[in-house]
Amino acid sequence: MSDGNDDDRMKILQVTPRYPPQSGGVETHVQEISERLVERGHEVTVVSADTGGDGERREIRNGVRVRRYRSVSPSGTIHVCPQITTVVQRSDADVVHAHNYHSFPLFFAALGAGDRRFVVTTHYHGGSASSIRDRLLSLYRPVGRWAVRRSGAVIAVSEWEKRELASDFGVDAEVVPNGVDVGRFSEAESFEWERPYLLTVGRLEEYKGVQHMIRALGELPEYDLLVAGSGPYQSELERIAREGGVADRVEFLGYVNDDMLPGLYAGSEVYVTMSEFESYGMTVAEALATGTPCVVRQVGGLKTWIEAEGVLGVVDLSPIELSQKIESLTDVEIRPNRTVSWQNVTEQLLQNYIQCR
C-alpha cells in the first residue's frame, strides 16, 4: 500500500449501487470523480450492484475498471449485495470510498474495509417516497449509522446535507459539493425545437415530481415540456398527460447522452425540478451553468439553490402557482453560473483520502 503522500499513486475502490450507463446524480458523481482520478494517475476500480440490464459484469470505461455484481432490490433502489463485503476485503485498495447511504452497498463496504482508509459520501436526503423503502431504511438505520460513523471521513454534497447528518447521525461532515464540467455547459449551443420548451432531467420516479409539471402545462399553452430520463413512472406520466389534454406537448426523450444534454439545458426557457428528495440538485447546477433560469421545489437540498441568481422556489405545487413561477422567469437572462468544477471536487476528495485515518 502507498503511505498517503500527495505524489503517491493510490489504488482507490469506489463502491456504489449503480454506475453508468445507469443514469442518476450519484452515478454521475462517481463517474466524474473516478475518471478524473484516473487522469491524475491513480488506479480506480468501481464496484457496483447493478449487473444485468445494459451493464457488463467486468469492463473498463474511460480507464476506470468496473466490476458489477447482482443484487436483490426490493424497491428498485435499495441494492442488497452482500458479496461486496468479500470483494472489498480481498481488494488491495489503499482507499475505499463508498457512496449513497440510502442503498446497502455502503454498509457492505464498511464491513469489508478493515483497516483501510474508509471514506463515505452519503448523498443523504433523510426520507423516501416509497413506503416499502421507508420501512427498510428504518430497519437499516442502526447499522447504517454504524457504517457512516465507522468512516474516517464523511462527505456531504451541500450545507443542508451537512446539517442533516449532524442531526441524524451526530457526525461532522465536510462539504464537497457536486461539480459541473463548466466549459462543456457554459459553451453549449442551444438545442433546436419547433416550439419554446421547458425541461426536466432525471430518473422517472414519482418522487421526482414530473407529474406536477405536466399538470401545469394546461396553464402554459405556448410551451412544450421535454423530459430527459427513463424509469418506472413513465407510463403513469403518459397517462396524466393524456388525461390533461397535453400529451402532444410532452416529449419523453428517454436516456440522453452526455453530448446532447448541455444543448438541451441551453435551449430551454426554464429548467424545472419538483423532486421531493434531493441532497444537492446536480441538474440545477448544470442548468445554471448554461445560463438557464430554474424553478425548484423548496425542499431538502434544493432549498439552497434559491439563493442563486435566476432560481425561484415553490411550496405550493398547484398548476397555477407553478405556472406563474415559470412564466416569471421565461424572459429572464442570467449569466452562466461558474459553479464548482469536477477538477476542484476531485482535488478536495484527494485531500480527504490522504488525511483519512
C-alpha positions in Angstrom: 0.0 0.0 0.0 1.1 3.6 -0.5 1.8 5.7 2.5 -0.6 8.6 1.6 1.8 11.3 0.4 0.5 13.7 -2.2 2.6 12.3 -5.0 1.7 8.6 -4.4 -0.3 6.7 -7.0 -3.1 5.3 -5.0 -5.4 2.3 -5.5 -8.9 3.6 -5.0 -12.0 1.4 -4.7 -15.3 3.3 -5.4 -18.4 1.4 -4.1 -21.8 2.5 -5.4 -25.2 1.0 -6.0 -25.2 1.8 -9.8 -22.7 3.1 -12.3 -23.1 4.5 -15.9 -24.7 3.7 -18.3 -27.2 3.7 -15.5 -28.3 7.3 -15.0 -28.7 9.5 -11.9 -27.0 12.0 -9.7 -24.9 9.6 -7.7 -24.0 7.6 -10.8 -22.7 10.8 -12.5 -20.8 11.9 -9.3 -19.0 8.6 -9.1 -18.2 8.5 -12.8 -16.9 12.1 -12.9 -14.5 11.7 -9.9 -13.4 8.2 -10.9 -12.4 9.3 -14.4 -10.6 12.4 -13.1 -8.7 10.3 -10.5 -7.5 8.0 -13.4 -6.4 11.1 -15.3 -4.3 12.1 -12.3 -2.5 8.7 -12.4 -4.5 6.8 -9.7 -5.8 3.3 -10.2 -9.6 3.3 -9.8 -11.9 0.3 -9.6 -15.7 0.8 -9.3 -17.7 -1.9 -7.5 -21.4 -1.6 -8.2 -24.6 -3.7 -7.6 -26.2 -3.3 -11.0 -25.1 -6.2 -13.1 -27.6 -7.2 -15.9 -29.7 -4.9 -18.0 -27.4 -2.7 -20.1 -24.3 -3.1 -17.9 -21.4 -5.6 -18.2 -20.1 -7.7 -15.3 -16.5 -6.6 -15.9 -15.4 -3.8 -18.2 -13.1 -0.8 -18.5 -14.9 2.6 -19.1 -12.6 5.5 -19.9 -9.8 4.0 -17.9 -11.9 3.0 -14.9 -12.2 -0.7 -14.0 -15.8 -1.6 -13.4 -17.0 -4.7 -11.6 -20.7 -5.2 -11.4 -22.5 -7.7 -9.1 -26.0 -9.0 -8.9 -28.2 -7.7 -6.1 -31.7 -8.1 -4.7 -33.5 -4.8 -5.0 -36.9 -4.9 -3.1 -37.9 -1.4 -4.1 -35.9 -0.9 -7.2 -33.5 1.4 -5.5 -32.1 -0.5 -2.4 -29.5 -2.9 -3.6 -28.8 -5.9 -1.2 -25.5 -7.2 -2.4 -23.5 -9.0 0.4 -20.8 -10.2 -1.9 -19.5 -6.6 -1.9 -18.1 -7.2 1.6 -15.9 -10.1 0.3 -14.8 -8.0 -2.8 -13.7 -5.2 -0.6 -12.0 -7.5 1.9 -10.0 -9.1 -0.9 -9.0 -5.9 -2.7 -5.6 -4.3 -2.3 -7.1 -0.8 -2.3 -5.4 1.9 -0.3 -8.8 3.8 -0.1 -12.3 2.5 0.0 -14.8 5.3 -0.9 -18.5 4.2 -0.5 -21.4 6.2 -1.8 -25.2 6.7 -1.1 -26.4 5.9 2.5 -29.9 5.1 1.0 -28.7 1.9 -0.6 -27.0 -1.1 1.2 -23.6 -1.4 -0.7 -22.3 1.4 1.6 -22.9 -0.9 4.6 -21.3 -3.9 2.9 -18.3 -1.8 2.0 -17.9 -0.7 5.7 -18.0 -4.4 6.8 -15.2 -5.2 4.4 -13.0 -2.1 4.6 -10.9 -3.4 7.6 -8.1 -1.0 8.5 -8.0 0.6 5.0 -8.8 4.3 4.7 -12.6 4.4 4.5 -14.5 7.5 3.1 -18.2 7.9 2.8 -20.2 10.3 0.7 -23.7 9.8 1.9 -25.8 11.7 -0.6 -28.2 11.8 2.3 -31.7 13.2 1.9 -33.5 11.8 5.0 -36.6 10.1 3.8 -38.1 8.3 0.9 -41.2 8.5 -1.2 -41.7 4.7 -1.1 -43.4 3.2 2.0 -41.5 -0.1 1.4 -38.2 1.7 1.2 -39.0 3.8 4.3 -39.6 0.6 6.3 -36.4 -0.9 5.0 -34.5 2.2 5.8 -36.0 2.3 9.3 -34.8 -1.2 10.0 -31.4 -0.3 8.4 -30.9 2.9 10.4 -28.8 1.3 13.3 -26.3 -0.5 11.0 -26.4 2.4 8.5 -25.5 4.8 11.3 -22.6 2.5 12.3 -21.3 2.4 8.8 -21.3 6.2 8.4 -19.7 6.7 11.9 -17.1 4.0 11.2 -15.6 6.0 8.3 -12.5 8.2 8.6 -14.1 11.0 6.6 -17.8 11.8 5.9 -18.5 13.9 2.9 -21.7 15.9 2.3 -22.6 17.5 -1.0 -24.4 20.5 0.5 -24.6 22.6 3.7 -28.2 21.3 4.1 -27.0 17.7 4.0 -24.2 18.5 6.5 -26.8 19.8 9.0 -29.0 16.7 8.4 -26.0 14.4 9.1 -25.1 16.2 12.3 -28.7 16.0 13.5 -29.4 12.4 12.5 -26.0 10.7 12.9 -24.0 13.0 15.1 -21.2 13.4 12.6 -19.3 16.5 11.4 -19.2 16.1 7.7 -17.0 18.1 5.3 -18.9 19.7 2.4 -17.6 18.8 -1.0 -20.3 19.8 -3.5 -21.1 18.1 -6.7 -19.3 19.6 -9.7 -20.0 20.6 -13.2 -18.0 20.3 -16.4 -18.2 24.1 -16.6 -16.7 24.6 -20.1 -19.0 21.9 -21.6 -22.2 23.5 -20.3 -21.3 27.2 -20.5 -20.3 27.0 -24.1 -23.2 24.7 -25.2 -25.2 25.6 -28.3 -29.0 25.6 -27.8 -30.9 22.5 -28.8 -33.3 23.3 -31.7 -37.0 22.5 -31.1 -40.0 23.8 -33.1 -41.6 25.5 -30.1 -40.4 27.1 -26.9 -39.8 24.4 -24.3 -39.4 23.7 -20.6 -37.0 21.0 -19.5 -36.7 18.4 -16.7 -33.9 15.9 -16.3 -33.8 12.8 -14.1 -35.0 9.3 -13.4 -38.7 8.9 -13.9 -39.9 8.1 -10.3 -43.0 9.5 -8.7 -40.9 11.5 -6.1 -39.2 13.4 -8.9 -42.5 15.3 -9.4 -42.7 15.5 -13.2 -46.4 15.0 -12.8 -46.7 18.5 -11.3 -45.1 20.0 -14.3 -47.3 18.1 -16.7 -50.4 19.3 -14.9 -49.1 22.9 -15.0 -48.8 22.7 -18.9 -52.5 23.4 -19.1 -51.7 26.9 -17.9 -48.8 27.3 -20.2 -50.2 26.7 -23.7 -47.2 28.3 -25.5 -44.7 25.8 -24.2 -43.8 22.1 -24.7 -42.2 20.0 -21.9 -39.2 17.9 -22.7 -38.5 15.1 -20.2 -35.0 13.6 -20.3 -34.7 10.4 -18.5 -36.3 7.0 -18.1 -37.8 5.0 -15.3 -40.8 3.0 -14.0 -43.1 6.0 -13.6 -43.1 6.9 -17.3 -46.4 5.1 -18.2 -48.2 6.9 -15.4 -46.8 10.2 -16.5 -48.0 9.5 -20.1 -51.5 8.7 -18.6 -51.5 12.1 -16.7 -50.5 13.9 -19.9 -53.3 12.2 -21.9 -56.0 13.0 -19.3 -54.8 16.6 -19.1 -55.0 17.1 -22.8 -51.3 17.9 -23.1 -49.9 14.7 -24.4 -49.0 16.3 -27.7 -46.9 18.8 -25.8 -44.9 16.4 -23.6 -41.9 14.7 -25.2 -40.3 11.8 -23.4 -36.7 11.7 -24.7 -35.6 8.7 -22.7 -31.9 8.4 -21.9 -30.0 11.4 -23.2 -26.3 11.1 -23.8 -23.7 13.5 -22.5 -23.2 15.2 -25.8 -26.8 16.2 -26.1 -27.6 17.2 -22.5 -25.8 20.6 -22.4 -27.7 21.8 -25.5 -31.0 20.7 -24.0 -30.4 22.9 -21.0 -29.2 25.8 -23.1 -32.2 25.8 -25.3 -34.8 25.6 -22.5 -36.7 28.6 -21.5 -36.8 27.4 -17.9 -35.4 24.3 -16.2 -37.9 22.8 -13.6 -37.4 20.2 -10.9 -40.1 19.3 -8.5 -38.2 16.5 -6.8 -39.2 15.7 -3.2 -35.9 14.3 -2.1 -32.5 15.7 -3.1 -29.3 16.2 -1.2 -27.9 18.7 -3.7 -29.6 19.1 -7.1 -26.9 18.5 -9.7 -29.3 19.2 -12.6 -29.9 22.7 -11.3 -26.2 23.3 -11.3 -25.9 22.1 -14.9 -28.8 24.3 -16.0 -27.4 27.4 -14.3 -24.0 26.7 -15.9 -25.7 27.2 -19.3 -27.4 30.4 -18.2 -30.9 28.9 -17.9 -33.1 30.0 -15.0 -34.7 27.4 -12.8 -37.8 26.7 -10.7 -37.2 24.2 -7.9 -39.3 22.6 -5.2 -38.5 24.4 -1.9 -37.4 21.2 0.0 -34.3 19.5 1.1 -31.0 20.3 -0.6 -32.9 22.2 -3.4 -33.7 25.0 -1.0 -30.1 26.1 -1.0 -30.4 27.0 -4.7 -33.0 29.6 -4.1 -30.2 32.0 -3.1 -28.6 31.7 -6.6 -29.3 34.2 -9.4 -32.2 33.1 -11.6 -33.7 30.5 -9.3 -37.2 30.5 -7.7 -38.6 28.1 -5.2 -42.2 26.8 -4.9 -44.0 25.3 -2.0 -47.5 25.2 -3.5 -47.4 22.6 -6.3 -50.7 23.7 -7.8 -50.7 24.2 -11.6 -51.5 27.9 -11.3 -48.7 28.6 -8.7 -46.1 26.6 -10.6 -47.0 28.1 -14.0 -46.8 31.6 -12.6 -43.3 31.0 -11.2 -42.2 29.6 -14.6 -43.7 32.5 -16.6 -42.0 35.0 -14.3 -38.6 33.6 -15.4 -39.2 33.0 -19.2 -37.8 36.4 -20.2 -35.1 36.5 -17.5 -31.5 36.4 -18.7 -28.8 35.3 -16.3 -25.1 34.8 -16.6 -23.8 31.2 -16.8 -23.1 30.2 -13.2 -19.4 29.3 -12.9 -20.0 26.7 -10.3 -17.5 24.3 -8.8 -15.7 22.2 -11.4 -15.2 18.4 -11.1 -11.5 19.0 -11.1 -11.9 21.0 -7.9 -14.1 18.4 -6.4 -11.5 15.7 -7.2 -8.8 17.7 -5.6 -10.8 18.1 -2.4 -11.6 14.4 -2.3 -7.9 13.5 -2.8 -7.1 15.6 0.3 -9.6 13.7 2.2 -8.1 10.4 1.0 -4.7 11.5 2.1 -5.7 12.8 5.5 -8.2 10.0 6.3 -7.1 7.6 9.0 
